[in-house]
Each structure stands twice: as C-alpha cells, then as structure tokens.
Amino acid sequence: MDDSASCNGGSVADVGCQPAKCGDGHANALAGEVCDRGEADTPGCNGKDAGNASCKRSSCGDGHVNRAASEECETDADCTGGRKCNSCHCG
C-alpha cells in the first residue's frame, strides 16, 4: 500500500496503515509533509506544534520560531526590551 493524504502506506515500519500525522517520524508528501523528524523541532524541520509550518523545512519567515534552528523570532512581538526582529534574530 502506498502513502495517501490520510494514511501512511503499509511498507512504512511502525507507522504503516496508520493515519498520517506530523510527528510520527514518516514524511508523507501526500499529506503535505516535507519532513518529519518526530514531534520536536530540529534544526532542519519544524515539529508537530508549528501550526501551518509543521513538518515543513525550518526557514526564517515561516511563522514559527524554531529554536533548534537558532531562530529567536519571527516578528518584533517575539523580542523583548523593545528589540526588533531582523532575519529571525532579536537585535
């Protein structure tokens, strides 16, 4: 069984024939996942709690502050002390 938008295919160890979901460790492209390294953020992939950026490659401007990728902010509101967000770093 191949992957579908709603199910990981049967050839996938431990997650086969299970509903596709971000954080299961299987990048199911048909379900909109570009990467899936598990539930937590990693330097190259946003984890399951990243909203619309979940299971997508981490990038500045994606709307999710991925601290594992050394991001500090996405907008000025993410910074403290009146500092401004510039290229995902508060300054």
C-alpha positions in Angstrom: 0.0 0.0 0.0 1.3 3.4 -0.9 1.0 6.6 1.1 -2.1 8.6 0.7 -3.2 12.0 2.0 -4.8 10.4 5.0 -2.7 7.2 5.5 0.9 6.2 5.7 1.4 3.2 3.4 1.9 -0.3 4.7 5.6 -0.5 3.8 6.5 2.1 6.5 7.9 0.5 9.6 5.9 1.2 12.8 3.6 3.7 11.2 2.2 1.8 8.2 -1.5 1.8 7.6 -1.9 4.5 10.3 -3.4 7.9 9.9 -0.8 10.3 8.5 0.1 12.9 11.1 3.0 15.2 11.7 5.3 13.9 14.4 5.0 10.2 13.5 8.5 10.1 12.0 7.4 9.5 8.4 7.4 12.3 5.9 4.2 11.7 3.9 4.3 14.1 1.0 0.7 13.4 0.0 -0.3 14.6 3.5 1.6 17.9 2.9 4.7 16.9 4.9 8.1 17.9 3.6 10.0 16.4 6.5 9.0 14.6 9.7 11.7 14.1 12.3 9.3 13.3 15.1 7.3 15.6 17.4 10.0 18.2 18.3 11.6 20.9 16.2 15.0 20.0 14.7 17.5 22.3 13.0 16.1 21.4 9.6 12.5 20.5 10.3 9.6 22.1 12.2 7.9 19.8 14.7 4.2 19.0 15.2 3.4 22.1 17.2 4.5 24.6 14.5 1.0 25.3 13.2 0.9 25.7 9.4 4.7 25.2 9.3 4.5 21.8 10.9 6.6 19.1 9.1 8.0 21.7 6.8 11.6 22.7 6.4 12.6 25.3 9.0 13.1 28.7 7.4 13.1 32.3 8.6 9.7 33.8 7.8 7.7 30.6 8.0 5.7 32.0 11.0 7.2 29.6 13.6 10.1 30.3 15.9 12.3 27.2 15.7 14.8 27.5 18.5 16.6 24.3 17.4 17.4 26.1 14.1 18.8 29.1 16.2 15.8 31.3 15.4 14.9 33.8 18.1 11.9 35.5 16.5 9.6 35.7 13.5 8.1 39.2 14.3 9.1 42.1 16.6 6.5 40.8 19.1 8.7 37.7 19.8 11.5 40.0 21.0 11.8 41.6 24.5 13.0 45.0 25.6 12.0 46.9 22.5 14.3 45.0 20.3 13.4 44.3 16.7 13.3 41.1 14.8 15.8 41.0 11.9 16.4 37.8 10.0 14.9 35.8 12.9 17.3 37.3 15.4 16.4 39.9 18.0 18.6 42.9 17.9 
